[in-house]
Every structure is written in structure tokens, then in C-alpha cells.
Amino acid sequence: MRGAGRPLLLIMGLGGNIEMWDPLERALNARGIQTIAYDASGTGDSPPRLVPRRMGGLARQAAHVLDALGHPCADVLGVSFGGAVAQQLTLNNPHRVRRLVLASTTCGLGGVPGKPVALALLATPLRYYSPAFLRRTAGLLYGPPATNDEQLLRTQTKARRARPPSWWGYLGQLAAAAGWSSLPWLHRIRRPTLVLSGAADPIVPPVNARILAARIPGAELEIVPGAGHLLLMEHAEQAAARIATFLAS
């Protein structure tokens, strides 16, 4: 938990650990936003569960984080896989969510799948263990900006190797996503929502952001030209400014 002011709960993507999001957190903190980031079961320093949670269980875990820190309500930012958890949290506990930001994410079943090669690479956590593998596949998995930004690659490689997800924890997250869909109930999300997407995202094509924004009443949509799946890290300052403006509106 870092920063001051109104809390923002950051729910991360598949296999992600809290160190990966340092650039975004620093940019948000500089704008007076307190960030709460945590490692889900099986990622970072959190041990895996013997029986993996489904999406509802992961949403309860996020609510427990707020309980443990004494926050009855918070803004919520869900990224990639974390966006699914954030949607489920908002449906199950609408009183816990003031404003919702969904980035590089999808409604699950009913959405538009990413490129086959990107989805195949996503099925393994090898990129967290092998810097060489990450470097060779970053452009295919995250989009061209990830390959072109040498500093981003170095930062991500260091953060991923420091606390890689366990294989069982990673498979547990994949299992939670299997068969999940928010499409039938997106219209029931009644919290102010901002949907962000990279126009060059090979994992979650931007049409998925359009689906979310069309189904969530009153949602705002922004598709960032040239950005890939890691748009919040590729454009940390710009993303933080857009998020801060939305949270303050």
C-alpha cells in the first residue's frame, strides 16, 4: 500500500506480481492516489491454494484485502485477467467499489479471442522464468511496443524473475478464467466505469473494450493508438493522468 488519499485497489493480470506495476503506481502516487497492490494466490509472495479458486473466490479475496486494510470502499483498477476479477468484485460487492477502471481486459466467453500465437504463449508462465524466452516472444505476446522499449523489457524481466508465479498458481488462474463470462450481467454494473485498451493488443483485441463499454451503462471508452497489452506500463504517465482525471470527475 503506497501513497495517500483515496485508495485505489490494483488487481493485476495473469501471473503478475506487485513489483511489475511499480512505474504505474509511482505515477498514480505522484497524483495523490493511494495504491493497494497485492499478490493473488500462487503469484509473487502469496502461496498457491491446494484447490484453486474460481472467479467468485478471487473476487472475495480482493474484498478481504480491503477488509484487512480497513477500507469499506475503494476505487478499483483491474488489468487483463485482473479485469475479470474486478468485474466480478463489482457485481458481487457493488458497495465496495466507488469507481471502476478496466484495462486490457475482456468479458470472457462472448468476447473476441486474441491472436492464436499470443494465446498459445499465454498458456505457459515460462516468460517469468526465462529472460531469453520473454525477449524472443514479447512482441508476439504483448504487441510491438514491448519489443521496441528496451527499458520496459529490462524492468519487466527483473520484476518477473524476482517473484515468478508458481506453476500450480498460474494454472489455477487459467482454470478460474475457463468458462467465465460477464457478458450476461455487465448491464448490472452500475458504477462509473472507464475502459482502456491498446489498439495493438494481440491478447485482448480492442473490440473487447468496445463490448465492455457498450454493455456497462454510462461507461467511458479510450483506445490508445499504438499501445499493446502492457499499455499501463508502456504509457504509465499518460495512463495515470487519465485514470486520475476519471477518479476525480
N, C-alpha and C positions, 0 to 999 in steps of 0.2 A: 504494500500500500504506500503510494507516494503522492506528494503534492498536498494542496489544501483546497478548501472549497467543497462544492457539491460533489459527491462521489460518482465515479463512472466505473462500472464493473466491466472489465475486459474479458470476454470469453473467447478463447483462442481456437485456431484451426487444428486440423488433424495432426496429432503428434507434437504440437507446438509447446514450447516451454516459455516461461516468463522472460528469459533473457533475450529471446528473439525479438521482443517488442520494445526494447529499450529506446530506439530512435523515436517511435511514435509516442511512447509515454513521456519522454523528455519534452517533446514538442507540446503535448497536452498540458503537462505540468507548468510549462512556461506561460501558458494562458490561463492559469489559475484553476485548472481542473484536477481534482484528486483522482488518481487511478488505482484501481484494485485489480491486480492480475494474480491468477493462481494456476497451479499445475493440476490438471484433471488427473483422475486415477490412471496410473500407468505411464504418465509423462513427467518429465523433469524430476523433481524430488518426491513425487507422490507415488507410493507403491501401487501396483495393479491390484484389482479385485479378483478373487478366485472365480466369481461369477460376474461377468461384465454387466454393466447397467445398460438398459435401453435408454431411449432419448428422454423419457419422463424421469428416469432416475438421475440422469446427468443434469437435468433442469433442477431437480431437488437439491443436488449437490451445490449448484450455483446459489440457490436460495439459502442453503446452510452457511455458505461463505459470508453472505450478508448478515445472517443471524449472528455468526461468531464475532463479527466486527461491529455489531450493534447498529446496523443500518436497516431500518424498516423499509426504506425505499431508495432506489438509485437509478441513475441513467444506465443503460446497458448497451454495450457495443459487442456484437457478435461477428466474428470473421470466419469465412469459409465454413468448415464443419461447425465452428462455434456459433455461426449464424443460425444453424438449425437448433442448437441448444437454446439460443436467445429467443427464437420464435416460440419454442415450447415453454420456456420460462414465462414469457409474456402471456401466453394462453392460460397456463395453469395458475399463475400468480400475478394477475394484472395490477393488483395493488402494490406490488413490489417494484414495478417498472414505471418510471416517470416519462422518459423518452427512450426511444429505441433506434439504434443505428445498426444497419445490416450491410456488411461489406463483403464483396466477392463470394456471395452465397446463393443458395437456391431453395426452392420449396421441396426438394427431394423428388419422389415419384411424381410425375406430371410435369417436371421441368425438362429442359433441353440438355442432354448429356454433352460433356466436353469432348475434345478430340480423343479418339481411341488410344493413341500413344501416350497422351498425358494421363489418362485414367489408368492405363497399364502401369505406368511409373508410380502413380499414387498408391497402388496396391501394396507396395513394399516400403518399409521405413529405411531402406539401405542408404538413402541420401543423408540420413542423420549420422551414419557410422562411417561413411566413406567420402572424404572431401573430393576425391577424384571423380566418383560417381556423380556427386552433386554438380561439379563443374561441367561434366560432359552432358548432363541432362537438364540443366537449369532452364535453358531456352525452350526446350520441348515441354517442360512441365509448367513453368511459371510464365512463359512468354519472353519475347526478345529483350525487353528491358532488363531482365535479371542477368542475362549474359553480358550485356553491354556495360553494366555498372559494376566495376571491379571492387569498389569499396563495399557495396551491398553484398556481393558474393563473399568477401572476406569476413564481414560481420556475421552473416548468416551461418557460414561454415563454423566459425568459432563458437557461436551460441548453440548450434545444433550438436556439435561434438561434446560440449561441456556437459549437457544433460539430455542425452538421447532418450526417446521413449523405449520402454521395454517392448519386446515383440508381442507379448500377450496383451499388454495395454493398448498397443496400436491396433491389433486385431479386434480388441473389444470395441474400439471406436468405430471401426469398419462395420462391425456387427450391429452397432446401435443405429447406423445410418441405413442399413439394409431394410428395405420395405417401408421406411419412414416417409411421410408426406404431410406437409402443412396445407396443401392446396385446398382440401375441403373446408378448412376453418380459418383461412387467412382473413376473411371478411370480419371475423370476430375480434381481431386485434384492433383495439380502439385507442391505442396510444400513439402520440405523434411519432412518425417514423421517417427516417432518412435512409434511402437505399443507394449504396455506392457500388460502382462496378468499373473494372478496367476494360476498355474497348478491345484490348488484345489478350484477354484472359483465355487460355486454352483449356483450363479445368472447368470453369463456370462461365460459359459464354454470356455476354451482356444481355441477351434476350431473357435470361432468367431474372435479372434485375427488373426488367420491364414487367414480367409476370408478377413479381412481388409487389411492385409499386401500383400495378393496376388492380390487384386484389385487396391490398390493405387500404382501407378508407383514408383518404387525405394524404397518403404517403408522398414524400418528395423523392425525386429520382435524379441522380447525377452519374453520368457515364464519362469517365476520364479518358480522353483521346490518348492513344499510345501506351496506356498503362496495362500491365499484366495482372496476374493473380496476386502479386505482392504489392499492390498499389499503395497500401498504407505504409509500407517501408520505402518503396521507390519514391514516393512523394510525401514523406512524413510531415513536413512543414505545411504544405498545402492542404493535406488531409486533415491535420489538426486544426487548421484555421476554419475549414468548412464545418467540421464537427463542432467546434466551439461556437460558431455562429448559430448553428442549428440548436444546440443545447440552450443557448441564451435567448432564443427567439420566443 
